[in-house]
Amino acid sequence: MFSIYEAGNHLLICADYVEPVMHSHSAAHLMISLSDEIEVILENEKIRCRGIIIPSGMAHTANIGKNK
């Protein structure tokens, strides 16, 4: 389930994805956890954090499930 909010020059997508497939966007991507840390995979690097800005065009995914 997710919600999409659009305003001017940006979108806000609130989602409860558990582990999306590796993908990239044509715009920068901001990920913020509202609870625990998330594991973000950027191309070949794993990062544990509560929030991250991902540059446009960079392949990424995240593991936000309980089995990190």
Secondary structure as GFF3:
##gff-version 3
##sequence-region A 1 68
A	DSSP	beta_strand	2	7	.	.	.	ID=ss1
A	DSSP	beta_strand	10	15	.	.	.	ID=ss2
A	DSSP	beta_strand	29	32	.	.	.	ID=ss3
A	DSSP	beta_strand	38	42	.	.	.	ID=ss4
A	DSSP	beta_strand	45	49	.	.	.	ID=ss5
A	DSSP	beta_strand	51	54	.	.	.	ID=ss6
A	DSSP	beta_strand	60	63	.	.	.	ID=ss7
###
